[in-house]
């Protein structure tokens, strides 16, 4: 089997998207069929490669000495690429109806499809140089999506998005260069590959470089103080918001931190040091800050954006326990959060698409004319809050367990942050449901009769994500069993 097949999951969506830019479609039906077929075909090929494909490293070319670009499949690749390729077809299906009235829908879907291939490039990267290049390319191909509407607010959000990503690029670049110079091999290897003899007696320099890499890659994961781009990016169309907040950008951020921590520097080198405590402190503060800001936010989509900031910090909290259990918890919550957060944002998008309403105080009584949308939102909200029997509870439980096993003051502070965030999540999510399901008795509901649930293209993804949230809430063991060998470095 040719190792060059590893290029297909990256190249096919990129070529399809570029083709749409060069030869734009004039009929929406033909365009939608083309995009969905390209995405579904790529998903099928990717899944086949992940579980039946070659395990050799594909060498593409070199940018210089010790700077080869390579692709490879390992356990962490299978985890992230599977998540991306299974979610993308449903996101594309939702986008067809949501963007139906948009005048620049061809350009939108082109960049949307290109982003699919670039995100898989992050997943398939065989070393830190390859991952860095795909990681930064992802910023460039998603920037047109953030500023798609070209309103002043969209342009401002795009500038902030770009400024933050450029800052992250600088920090991550320094960390990458250090690793290339002082590693035995730059290929991803579980446990890290730093040359311990060459860095001996320079521990604090190594820790400082790691912290720069953590914050650099953590920009996409919205670590405080580099989080503000995420709520502001909510001005983009909802399919983009879901893409940024649940699948591509933010998940590429936490994935890159996982790679850099466990496959480059190595958890054993960082465990028990001041840099671990510093990273935990940033993450814990992000949870507290995001939870507080979520309660204050009156905008429907921005409120869910702060929930994304919090849940990304949950994932990094698990990562920074620097243990297989913590990595397992982080990977599990990455999956759970992707599903429940896409569902939540798609519910917001359905409301905006059908009613034009964007603020919490405008949602009174909408559950009656839009029952399917708001029942899906109820499931997503309960899961994000951490109610038992929903997927979010399983993820938070595993993260809390990894913190207790880790021990120490910062670990216990992390547990307290989880409890505080759960309380705040209940406040800012459940209050939305109360307004929608139980409006005031004297409210005139006659005006609500003109609203209804969206069509099947928007409801089908909501149904699938809601079912997954419920199923994983009561029976997550098969998923955890599949992730455990990856967390232990056995795949």
QUIGI-V151118 format. One record per backbone hydrogen bond with DSSP energy under -0.5 kcal/mol. CO is the residue of the C=O (numbers start at 1). NH is the residue of the N-H. E is the energy in kcal/mol with one decimal. If there is no record, write none. Layout:
co:CO nh:NH e:E
co:CO nh:NH e:E
This chain:
co:2 nh:5 e:-1.3
co:3 nh:6 e:-1.7
co:4 nh:7 e:-1.8
co:5 nh:8 e:-1.4
co:5 nh:9 e:-0.6
co:7 nh:11 e:-3.2
co:8 nh:12 e:-2.8
co:10 nh:14 e:-1.2
co:11 nh:15 e:-2.9
co:12 nh:16 e:-2.4
co:13 nh:17 e:-2.6
co:14 nh:18 e:-2.6
co:15 nh:19 e:-2.4
co:16 nh:20 e:-1.6
co:17 nh:21 e:-1.5
co:18 nh:22 e:-2.1
co:19 nh:23 e:-3.2
co:27 nh:31 e:-2.1
co:28 nh:32 e:-2.9
co:29 nh:33 e:-2.3
co:30 nh:34 e:-2.4
co:31 nh:35 e:-2.6
co:32 nh:36 e:-2.6
co:33 nh:37 e:-2.5
co:34 nh:38 e:-2.4
co:35 nh:39 e:-2.6
co:36 nh:40 e:-2.8
co:37 nh:41 e:-2.7
co:38 nh:42 e:-2.2
co:39 nh:43 e:-2.3
co:40 nh:44 e:-2.4
co:41 nh:45 e:-2.5
co:42 nh:46 e:-2.7
co:43 nh:47 e:-2.5
co:44 nh:48 e:-2.1
co:45 nh:49 e:-2.5
co:46 nh:50 e:-2.6
co:47 nh:51 e:-1.5
co:48 nh:52 e:-2.3
co:49 nh:53 e:-1.8
co:57 nh:59 e:-0.7
co:58 nh:60 e:-0.6
co:58 nh:71 e:-1.9
co:61 nh:69 e:-3.2
co:64 nh:67 e:-2.0
co:67 nh:63 e:-2.7
co:68 nh:70 e:-0.6
co:69 nh:60 e:-3.0
co:69 nh:61 e:-0.7
co:70 nh:126 e:-2.6
co:70 nh:127 e:-0.5
co:71 nh:58 e:-3.1
co:72 nh:74 e:-0.5
co:74 nh:78 e:-2.3
co:75 nh:79 e:-2.0
co:76 nh:80 e:-2.3
co:77 nh:81 e:-2.9
co:78 nh:82 e:-1.7
co:79 nh:83 e:-1.6
co:80 nh:84 e:-2.3
co:81 nh:85 e:-2.8
co:82 nh:86 e:-1.8
co:83 nh:87 e:-1.4
co:84 nh:88 e:-2.0
co:85 nh:89 e:-0.6
co:87 nh:91 e:-1.9
co:88 nh:92 e:-2.6
co:89 nh:93 e:-2.1
co:90 nh:94 e:-2.1
co:91 nh:95 e:-1.9
co:92 nh:96 e:-1.5
co:93 nh:97 e:-0.9
co:94 nh:98 e:-2.1
co:95 nh:99 e:-2.6
co:97 nh:100 e:-1.2
co:99 nh:102 e:-1.6
co:102 nh:105 e:-0.8
co:104 nh:108 e:-2.1
co:105 nh:109 e:-2.8
co:106 nh:110 e:-1.8
co:107 nh:111 e:-2.2
co:108 nh:112 e:-2.3
co:109 nh:113 e:-2.1
co:110 nh:114 e:-2.4
co:111 nh:115 e:-2.2
co:112 nh:116 e:-0.8
co:113 nh:117 e:-1.2
co:114 nh:118 e:-2.1
co:115 nh:119 e:-2.5
co:116 nh:120 e:-1.8
co:117 nh:121 e:-1.4
co:118 nh:122 e:-1.6
co:119 nh:123 e:-1.6
co:120 nh:124 e:-2.6
co:121 nh:125 e:-1.1
co:124 nh:72 e:-2.9
co:126 nh:188 e:-2.0
co:127 nh:131 e:-2.3
co:128 nh:132 e:-2.2
co:129 nh:133 e:-2.0
co:130 nh:134 e:-2.2
co:131 nh:135 e:-2.7
co:132 nh:136 e:-2.2
co:133 nh:137 e:-2.1
co:134 nh:138 e:-2.0
co:135 nh:139 e:-0.7
co:136 nh:140 e:-1.3
co:137 nh:141 e:-2.2
co:138 nh:142 e:-1.5
co:139 nh:143 e:-1.3
co:140 nh:144 e:-0.7
co:142 nh:146 e:-1.9
co:143 nh:147 e:-1.9
co:145 nh:148 e:-1.1
co:147 nh:150 e:-1.3
co:151 nh:155 e:-2.6
co:152 nh:156 e:-2.3
co:153 nh:157 e:-2.4
co:154 nh:158 e:-2.4
co:155 nh:159 e:-2.1
co:156 nh:160 e:-2.2
co:157 nh:161 e:-2.6
co:158 nh:162 e:-2.7
co:159 nh:163 e:-3.0
co:160 nh:164 e:-2.5
co:161 nh:165 e:-2.1
co:162 nh:166 e:-2.6
co:163 nh:167 e:-2.2
co:164 nh:168 e:-2.4
co:165 nh:169 e:-2.4
co:166 nh:170 e:-1.8
co:167 nh:171 e:-1.7
co:168 nh:172 e:-2.9
co:169 nh:173 e:-2.5
co:170 nh:174 e:-1.9
co:171 nh:175 e:-1.9
co:172 nh:176 e:-2.5
co:173 nh:177 e:-2.7
co:174 nh:178 e:-2.3
co:175 nh:179 e:-2.2
co:176 nh:180 e:-2.7
co:177 nh:181 e:-2.0
co:178 nh:182 e:-2.3
co:179 nh:183 e:-1.1
co:182 nh:195 e:-2.9
co:186 nh:128 e:-1.2
co:189 nh:192 e:-2.4
co:193 nh:184 e:-3.3
co:193 nh:185 e:-0.5
co:194 nh:196 e:-1.0
co:195 nh:199 e:-1.4
co:197 nh:200 e:-0.6
co:199 nh:202 e:-1.8
co:202 nh:206 e:-2.0
co:203 nh:207 e:-2.7
co:204 nh:208 e:-2.2
co:205 nh:209 e:-2.5
co:206 nh:210 e:-2.6
co:207 nh:211 e:-2.4
co:208 nh:212 e:-2.0
co:209 nh:213 e:-2.2
co:210 nh:214 e:-3.0
co:211 nh:215 e:-2.5
co:212 nh:216 e:-2.4
co:213 nh:217 e:-2.8
co:214 nh:218 e:-1.5
co:215 nh:219 e:-0.6
co:216 nh:219 e:-0.9
co:217 nh:220 e:-0.7
co:217 nh:221 e:-0.5
co:218 nh:223 e:-1.9
co:219 nh:222 e:-1.6
co:223 nh:226 e:-2.8
co:227 nh:230 e:-1.9
co:227 nh:231 e:-0.6
co:228 nh:232 e:-1.5
co:229 nh:233 e:-1.9
co:231 nh:234 e:-1.5
co:232 nh:235 e:-1.4
co:233 nh:236 e:-1.8
co:237 nh:240 e:-1.2
co:237 nh:241 e:-2.1
co:238 nh:242 e:-3.0
co:239 nh:243 e:-1.7
co:240 nh:244 e:-3.3
co:241 nh:245 e:-2.9
co:242 nh:246 e:-1.8
co:242 nh:247 e:-0.8
co:243 nh:247 e:-1.0
co:243 nh:248 e:-1.8
co:243 nh:249 e:-0.6
co:244 nh:250 e:-2.0
co:248 nh:252 e:-1.8
co:249 nh:253 e:-1.7
co:250 nh:254 e:-2.0
co:251 nh:255 e:-2.3
co:252 nh:256 e:-2.4
co:253 nh:257 e:-1.9
co:254 nh:258 e:-2.3
co:255 nh:259 e:-2.6
co:256 nh:260 e:-2.9
co:257 nh:261 e:-2.4
co:258 nh:262 e:-2.7
co:258 nh:263 e:-0.5
co:259 nh:263 e:-2.3
co:259 nh:264 e:-0.6
co:260 nh:265 e:-2.4
co:261 nh:266 e:-1.7
co:262 nh:191 e:-3.0
co:263 nh:189 e:-1.8
co:264 nh:193 e:-2.1
co:264 nh:194 e:-0.7
co:266 nh:269 e:-0.7
co:266 nh:270 e:-0.7
co:267 nh:270 e:-0.6
co:267 nh:271 e:-2.1
co:270 nh:273 e:-1.8
co:273 nh:277 e:-1.6
co:274 nh:278 e:-2.4
co:275 nh:279 e:-2.4
co:276 nh:280 e:-2.4
co:277 nh:281 e:-2.2
co:278 nh:282 e:-2.2
co:279 nh:283 e:-2.1
co:280 nh:284 e:-2.9
co:281 nh:285 e:-2.4
co:282 nh:286 e:-2.0
co:283 nh:287 e:-1.9
co:284 nh:288 e:-2.2
co:285 nh:289 e:-3.0
co:286 nh:290 e:-2.7
co:287 nh:291 e:-2.1
co:288 nh:292 e:-2.0
co:289 nh:293 e:-2.5
co:290 nh:294 e:-2.0
co:291 nh:295 e:-1.3
co:292 nh:296 e:-1.1
co:293 nh:297 e:-1.1
co:298 nh:360 e:-2.7
co:299 nh:303 e:-2.2
co:300 nh:304 e:-1.4
co:301 nh:305 e:-1.5
co:302 nh:306 e:-1.9
co:303 nh:307 e:-1.3
co:304 nh:308 e:-1.5
co:305 nh:309 e:-1.9
co:306 nh:310 e:-2.0
co:307 nh:311 e:-2.4
co:308 nh:312 e:-2.5
co:309 nh:313 e:-1.5
co:310 nh:314 e:-1.9
co:311 nh:315 e:-2.0
co:312 nh:316 e:-2.2
co:313 nh:317 e:-2.1
co:314 nh:318 e:-1.8
co:315 nh:319 e:-2.2
co:316 nh:320 e:-2.5
co:318 nh:321 e:-1.3
co:319 nh:322 e:-1.7
co:323 nh:327 e:-2.5
co:324 nh:328 e:-2.5
co:325 nh:329 e:-2.5
co:326 nh:330 e:-2.4
co:327 nh:331 e:-2.6
co:328 nh:332 e:-2.6
co:329 nh:333 e:-2.5
co:330 nh:334 e:-1.8
co:331 nh:335 e:-1.8
co:332 nh:336 e:-2.5
co:333 nh:337 e:-2.9
co:334 nh:338 e:-1.8
co:335 nh:339 e:-1.9
co:336 nh:340 e:-2.6
co:337 nh:341 e:-2.6
co:338 nh:342 e:-1.9
co:339 nh:343 e:-1.9
co:340 nh:344 e:-2.0
co:341 nh:345 e:-2.7
co:342 nh:346 e:-2.7
co:343 nh:347 e:-1.9
co:344 nh:348 e:-2.0
co:345 nh:349 e:-2.8
co:346 nh:350 e:-2.2
co:347 nh:351 e:-2.2
co:348 nh:352 e:-2.5
co:349 nh:353 e:-2.8
co:350 nh:354 e:-2.3
co:351 nh:355 e:-2.6
co:351 nh:356 e:-0.8
co:351 nh:357 e:-0.6
co:352 nh:356 e:-1.1
co:358 nh:300 e:-2.9
co:359 nh:362 e:-1.7
co:360 nh:363 e:-1.8
co:363 nh:366 e:-2.1
co:365 nh:368 e:-1.4
co:365 nh:369 e:-0.6
co:366 nh:370 e:-1.6
co:368 nh:371 e:-0.5
co:369 nh:453 e:-0.6
co:370 nh:374 e:-1.9
co:371 nh:375 e:-2.2
co:372 nh:376 e:-1.9
co:373 nh:377 e:-1.9
co:374 nh:378 e:-2.0
co:375 nh:379 e:-2.1
co:376 nh:380 e:-2.4
co:377 nh:381 e:-2.8
co:378 nh:382 e:-2.6
co:379 nh:383 e:-1.9
co:380 nh:384 e:-2.6
co:381 nh:385 e:-2.2
co:382 nh:386 e:-1.2
co:382 nh:387 e:-2.6
co:387 nh:390 e:-1.1
co:387 nh:393 e:-0.5
co:390 nh:393 e:-1.3
co:390 nh:394 e:-1.0
co:391 nh:395 e:-1.8
co:392 nh:396 e:-2.3
co:393 nh:397 e:-2.6
co:394 nh:398 e:-2.2
co:395 nh:399 e:-2.1
co:396 nh:400 e:-2.8
co:397 nh:401 e:-2.6
co:398 nh:402 e:-2.3
co:399 nh:403 e:-1.8
co:400 nh:404 e:-2.2
co:401 nh:405 e:-2.3
co:402 nh:406 e:-1.9
co:403 nh:407 e:-2.6
co:408 nh:412 e:-2.1
co:409 nh:413 e:-2.0
co:410 nh:414 e:-1.8
co:411 nh:415 e:-1.7
co:412 nh:416 e:-2.1
co:413 nh:417 e:-2.1
co:414 nh:418 e:-2.0
co:415 nh:419 e:-2.1
co:416 nh:420 e:-2.5
co:417 nh:421 e:-2.7
co:418 nh:422 e:-2.1
co:419 nh:423 e:-2.0
co:420 nh:424 e:-2.5
co:421 nh:425 e:-2.8
co:422 nh:426 e:-2.0
co:423 nh:427 e:-1.6
co:424 nh:428 e:-2.7
co:425 nh:429 e:-2.0
co:425 nh:430 e:-0.6
co:426 nh:430 e:-1.3
co:427 nh:431 e:-1.0
co:429 nh:432 e:-0.6
co:429 nh:433 e:-1.3
co:430 nh:434 e:-2.4
co:431 nh:435 e:-1.9
co:432 nh:436 e:-2.0
co:433 nh:437 e:-3.0
co:434 nh:438 e:-2.5
co:435 nh:365 e:-2.1
co:436 nh:367 e:-1.4
co:440 nh:443 e:-1.8
co:443 nh:445 e:-0.9
co:445 nh:448 e:-1.3
co:446 nh:449 e:-1.3
co:447 nh:450 e:-0.8
co:448 nh:451 e:-1.9
co:455 nh:458 e:-1.2
co:455 nh:459 e:-1.8
co:456 nh:460 e:-2.9
co:458 nh:462 e:-0.9
co:459 nh:463 e:-2.5
co:460 nh:464 e:-2.5
co:461 nh:465 e:-2.6
co:462 nh:466 e:-2.1
co:463 nh:467 e:-2.3
co:464 nh:468 e:-2.3
co:465 nh:469 e:-2.2
co:466 nh:470 e:-1.9
co:467 nh:471 e:-3.0
co:468 nh:472 e:-2.7
co:469 nh:391 e:-1.3
co:469 nh:473 e:-0.8
co:470 nh:474 e:-1.0
co:471 nh:474 e:-0.8
co:471 nh:475 e:-2.4
co:476 nh:480 e:-2.4
co:477 nh:481 e:-2.8
co:478 nh:482 e:-1.6
co:479 nh:483 e:-1.8
co:480 nh:484 e:-2.0
co:481 nh:485 e:-0.7
co:483 nh:487 e:-2.2
co:484 nh:488 e:-1.6
co:485 nh:490 e:-2.9
co:485 nh:491 e:-0.7
co:486 nh:489 e:-1.3
co:491 nh:75 e:-1.2
